[in-house]
Amino acid sequence: MANKTNQKSMARLESRTSPEIKALLQKAADLQGRTLTDFIVSTVQAEAIRVIQEHQTLKLSLADSEAFVDSLLNPPELNDKLKAASVRYKQVITD
């Protein structure tokens, strides 16, 4: 009964590749003592996490970092356009 529950909670993923790539992946899986499926899923999962983190992390140069901190510590005076935008924003939010 537990096996049926596990099967229902799993999603199937298929891929077609050349025999050479499959042999390469199988060799890597064998070297780690893992099944081909386990090797592929864990490797792709790790890469997916890395890609997502890379795109969610803001990386600034030293100069950009200093400019950002400076603008937080010493904010510029609001000009007329910023004041008008603030008024429009408050009107939209309260309506």
C-alpha positions, 0 to 999 in steps of 0.5 A: 500500500505504501508503494502505491502512495509513493508512486502517486507522489512522484512525477515522471521526467523523460529525456532522449539523448545520444548513446554517448551521453548516456554512457558518459552519465552512466559512467559517472553514476557508476563511479559514485555508486549511484543509479543513473536516475539518482545521479541525473536527478541529484545533479540536475537538482543541484544545478537548478538550485545554483541557477535560481540562487544566482539569479536571485542574488544581486552582485555589485562591484565595490564601487556600486556597493559603496554608492548604494550604501552612500545613498542609503546613509545620505539620501538625496533631496526629493525633487519635484518628480519624486514628490509628484510620484509619491502623491500619485502612489498614495492616491492609488493605494488609498483608493 
